[in-house]
Amino acid sequence: MIFEPIELKGSLLKNRVISAPLASSSSMDDGSPSERSLEIYRRFALSGAALFVVEHHAVTVSGRTRPAQFLADSDVTAKKHSAVSAILKGGNALCLAQINHAGAKIADRGVFDMEGYRPLSPSGIPVGDQWEKSGRKPETMTRGEIRRTVEDFVNSAVRMVRIGGYDGIQIHASHGYLIGQFLSPLTNRRDDEYGGTDRKRARLLYEITDAVRQSLNDAPLSVRLGAADFLPGDKPVGLSLDETVPVARELVNLGVDMIGISGNLCGYGIDRNDSAYFAPYAQRIKTSVGSSALVECTGGIRDVFTAEKILRDGVCDLVGVGRQMLRDPGFLAGWKESC
């Protein structure tokens, strides 16, 4: 199945392989791609993957998790990103720009030195291990700041498609970044319309998704959804799959074409040795949404046999490959010979 085509929002993908987003920490100071960025994506473009989701672009300076992260906050910067989309589309593949806001998740304390930076969050709860040394605390967002954040996502989405040349957009709602912080009861302690119940905690994601869909009617729209705050097999804590299955169904109702499954506050299973460790989450969400949207499973998919099995078992429609792409961008040719 892995080399069978499949349709995404009216476009035919030539196979079922997605180049999953990988933060390269390679941007210029203005958030545009550097020559190193372009070289990375030139290598990826040769892989033969049908769809590329390009690493998270912060929708505003305050949305960066590190200074060397891509930005999608201006038309000028979006124009510079067209160099990346042109490289990927030159390989007869679709490409989506992933847009994000880091919120209270800081990967590099250098963000505190950036002009205009403010660490915004749902409830002032820090995420990550950089806060203790910084002597600072994240700020709790006002309703006005939440509304402006929705606008930032929409503006970034539109400019990355219309100016940056991307085919579509993926909204990053996992790995403990801002939207994931709103989704999780561990980091969202609000008692207004954005917290207190499962649906209220998901409200920011719904508002962003709906607004982006309305602004880009014809473009492929994806959400990378953090299915739980813990990895499959670990002790349950915080956000659970029981809470995110209804979120996935609502995202489909709002017009999402593809849902990528990952983790939330647990991030991703960088230390896991098992294959396709998010498969249990992907399968349950796939069962819930059916054929209404494509479901992508990523995480620990290192060989064609694992990829083929989860596709045939109906776990997902697409397989995402990240670190394998870094190690060997030519892996797909080897997979094809093995089939």
C-alpha positions in Angstrom: 0.0 0.0 0.0 2.8 2.4 0.7 3.4 3.1 -3.0 -0.3 3.4 -3.8 -1.5 7.0 -4.5 -4.1 8.7 -2.3 -6.0 12.0 -2.7 -5.6 15.0 -0.4 -7.9 17.9 -1.0 -8.2 17.3 -4.7 -4.4 16.5 -5.2 -3.1 13.0 -5.8 -0.2 12.0 -3.6 2.1 9.6 -5.5 2.7 7.5 -2.3 1.8 7.3 1.3 5.0 8.7 2.8 5.2 12.1 4.5 8.4 13.9 5.3 7.5 14.8 8.9 8.4 18.3 10.3 11.9 18.4 11.9 13.2 21.6 13.5 16.5 22.4 11.9 17.4 25.4 14.0 18.9 26.9 10.8 17.0 30.2 10.3 18.5 33.6 9.8 17.9 36.2 12.5 14.8 37.5 10.6 13.3 34.0 10.6 14.0 33.3 6.9 15.8 30.2 5.6 19.6 30.2 5.5 21.7 28.5 2.9 22.0 25.6 5.4 18.2 25.4 5.5 18.0 25.3 1.7 20.7 22.5 1.6 18.7 20.4 4.1 15.5 20.7 2.0 17.4 20.0 -1.2 18.5 16.7 0.3 15.0 15.9 1.5 13.4 16.8 -1.9 15.4 13.9 -3.5 13.7 11.3 -1.2 10.6 10.8 -3.3 8.2 11.4 -0.5 4.8 12.6 -1.7 4.2 15.2 0.9 6.5 17.5 2.9 5.5 19.2 6.1 8.1 21.9 6.7 9.2 22.6 10.3 7.3 24.9 12.5 7.2 28.6 11.6 6.4 30.9 14.5 3.4 33.1 13.8 5.0 35.9 15.8 8.3 36.7 17.5 6.7 35.9 20.8 5.8 32.5 19.4 9.4 31.4 18.9 10.9 28.6 21.1 14.4 29.4 20.0 16.0 32.3 18.1 17.0 30.1 15.2 13.4 29.1 14.4 11.6 30.0 11.2 9.1 32.9 11.3 6.0 33.5 9.3 5.2 36.9 10.7 5.7 39.1 7.7 5.2 39.2 3.9 8.9 39.9 3.4 9.9 36.8 5.4 7.2 34.7 3.6 8.7 35.7 0.3 12.1 34.4 1.3 10.5 31.1 2.4 9.4 30.6 -1.2 12.9 29.3 -1.9 12.1 26.2 0.3 8.7 25.6 -1.2 10.1 25.9 -4.8 12.7 23.2 -4.0 10.2 20.8 -2.6 7.5 21.3 -5.3 10.2 20.9 -7.9 10.3 17.2 -6.9 6.6 16.8 -7.9 5.5 16.7 -4.2 3.0 18.7 -2.2 4.3 20.8 0.7 2.7 22.3 3.8 4.1 24.9 6.0 3.6 24.1 9.7 2.7 27.2 11.8 3.1 27.4 15.5 3.3 29.4 18.7 5.6 28.1 21.4 3.8 29.8 24.3 5.6 28.9 27.5 7.7 26.2 26.0 11.3 27.6 25.7 14.0 25.5 24.1 16.7 28.3 24.2 16.8 31.1 26.7 18.1 33.3 23.9 14.5 34.1 23.1 14.4 36.4 26.1 16.9 38.7 24.4 14.8 39.1 21.2 13.2 42.5 20.7 9.4 42.3 21.3 9.5 38.8 22.9 6.9 38.0 25.6 6.4 34.5 27.0 2.6 34.1 26.7 0.7 31.1 28.1 -2.8 29.9 29.1 -2.2 30.1 32.9 1.4 31.2 33.6 2.6 27.6 34.0 6.2 27.1 32.5 6.9 24.2 30.2 10.4 22.8 29.8 13.6 23.0 31.8 14.8 26.5 30.8 12.6 28.5 33.2 14.4 27.8 36.5 17.6 29.2 35.3 16.0 32.2 33.6 14.5 33.8 36.7 11.4 34.6 34.7 7.8 33.3 34.5 5.4 33.0 31.6 2.6 35.5 31.4 -1.1 34.5 31.5 -2.8 35.6 28.2 -5.7 38.0 28.3 -8.8 37.4 26.0 -7.5 40.2 23.8 -4.1 38.4 23.4 -5.9 35.2 22.6 -7.9 36.9 19.9 -4.7 38.5 18.4 -3.1 35.0 18.5 -5.9 33.6 16.3 -5.3 36.5 13.9 -1.6 35.8 13.9 -2.2 32.2 12.9 -4.6 33.2 10.1 -2.3 35.9 8.7 0.7 33.5 8.8 -1.3 30.8 7.1 -2.5 33.0 4.3 0.9 34.6 3.6 2.7 31.2 3.6 0.3 29.9 0.9 -0.2 33.1 -1.2 3.3 34.5 -0.8 5.5 31.7 0.4 4.3 29.3 -2.3 3.2 26.4 -0.1 0.3 24.2 -1.1 -1.3 24.2 2.3 -0.9 24.6 6.1 -0.4 22.4 9.1 -1.4 23.9 12.5 0.9 22.6 15.2 -1.2 21.5 18.2 1.2 19.1 19.9 4.6 18.8 21.7 3.5 21.1 24.5 3.5 24.3 22.5 0.8 27.0 23.0 -2.2 25.2 21.5 -1.1 22.0 23.3 -0.8 24.0 26.5 -4.4 25.1 26.1 -5.5 21.5 25.4 -3.8 20.1 28.5 -5.4 20.3 32.0 -1.9 20.3 33.4 -1.1 23.7 31.9 -4.6 25.2 31.4 -6.1 26.3 34.7 -8.3 29.0 33.2 -12.0 29.4 34.4 -13.2 31.4 31.4 -14.4 30.3 28.0 -10.9 28.9 27.2 -10.6 26.5 30.2 -12.4 24.3 32.7 -13.8 21.7 30.4 -12.5 19.5 27.6 -14.3 21.6 24.9 -13.3 24.9 26.4 -9.6 23.9 26.5 -9.9 23.0 22.8 -11.6 26.3 21.9 -8.4 28.1 20.8 -7.6 25.2 18.4 -11.1 25.3 17.1 -11.1 29.1 16.5 -7.7 29.0 14.8 -8.7 26.0 12.6 -12.1 27.5 11.6 -10.5 30.9 10.8 -7.7 29.4 8.7 -10.2 27.1 6.8 -12.4 30.1 6.0 -9.4 32.1 4.8 -8.0 29.3 2.7 -11.0 27.4 1.3 -9.1 25.4 -1.4 -5.8 24.7 0.3 -5.0 21.4 2.1 -5.4 21.9 5.9 -3.8 19.7 8.5 -3.5 19.7 12.2 -0.7 17.9 14.1 -2.6 16.8 17.1 -1.0 15.9 20.4 -3.2 12.9 21.3 -2.2 12.7 25.0 0.2 14.1 27.5 1.8 10.6 28.0 3.2 8.1 25.5 1.4 4.8 24.8 2.1 2.3 27.5 3.1 4.9 30.1 1.2 5.9 33.2 -1.8 8.2 32.2 -1.4 11.8 33.2 -3.1 15.0 32.0 -4.6 15.1 28.5 -5.9 11.7 27.4 -7.0 10.0 24.2 -10.6 10.0 25.5 -10.5 13.8 25.4 -8.8 14.2 22.0 -10.9 11.7 20.0 -13.8 14.2 20.2 -11.4 17.0 19.3 -10.4 15.1 16.1 -14.0 14.7 15.1 -14.6 18.4 15.6 -11.6 19.3 13.5 -13.0 17.2 10.7 -16.3 19.1 11.0 -14.3 22.3 10.7 -12.8 21.2 7.4 -9.5 19.7 8.3 -8.3 17.3 5.6 -5.5 15.5 7.5 -4.7 14.9 11.1 -1.1 14.0 12.1 -0.9 12.1 15.4 1.8 12.9 17.9 2.2 13.5 21.6 1.6 16.7 23.6 3.5 17.5 26.8 5.4 14.3 26.5 6.6 15.7 23.1 7.6 12.7 21.1 9.3 9.4 21.9 12.9 10.3 21.2 14.1 7.6 23.6 11.6 4.9 22.4 13.0 1.8 20.8 9.6 0.4 19.7 8.3 0.8 16.2 5.3 3.1 15.4 4.8 3.9 19.0 1.9 6.3 18.3 0.0 3.6 16.3 -2.5 2.9 19.1 -3.5 6.6 19.2 -3.6 6.9 15.4 -5.8 3.8 15.1 -8.4 5.0 17.5 -8.6 8.4 15.9 -8.8 6.8 12.4 -11.6 4.6 13.6 -13.4 7.7 14.9 -13.0 10.0 11.9 -13.3 7.2 9.2 -12.9 8.4 5.7 -13.8 12.0 6.5 -10.1 12.9 6.8 -6.7 11.3 6.3 -4.8 10.2 9.4 -1.0 10.2 9.5 1.0 8.1 12.0 4.6 9.1 12.7 7.1 8.2 15.4 9.5 5.2 15.2 8.6 4.1 11.7 12.0 3.0 10.5 11.4 0.3 7.9 9.0 -0.5 5.1 7.6 -3.6 6.8 6.3 -1.5 9.8 5.0 1.2 7.4 3.2 -1.4 5.2 1.7 -3.2 8.2 0.1 -0.2 9.8 -1.3 1.0 6.5 -2.8 -2.5 5.7 -4.2 -2.8 9.3 -6.1 0.5 8.9 -4.2 2.3 11.6 -3.6 5.2 9.3 -3.7 6.5 5.7 -0.2 8.0 5.6 3.1 7.3 7.4 5.4 10.1 8.6 9.1 9.7 8.5 11.4 12.1 10.4 14.8 10.9 11.6 15.0 8.3 8.9 14.9 11.2 6.5 17.8 12.9 8.3 19.9 9.8 8.3 19.3 8.7 4.7 17.1 10.8 2.4 17.4 8.0 -0.2 15.7 5.5 2.1 12.5 5.3 0.0 14.3 3.8 -3.0 15.4 0.9 -0.7 11.9 0.5 0.6 10.6 0.2 -2.9 13.1 -2.6 -3.7 11.9 -4.5 -0.6 8.3 -4.5 -1.7 
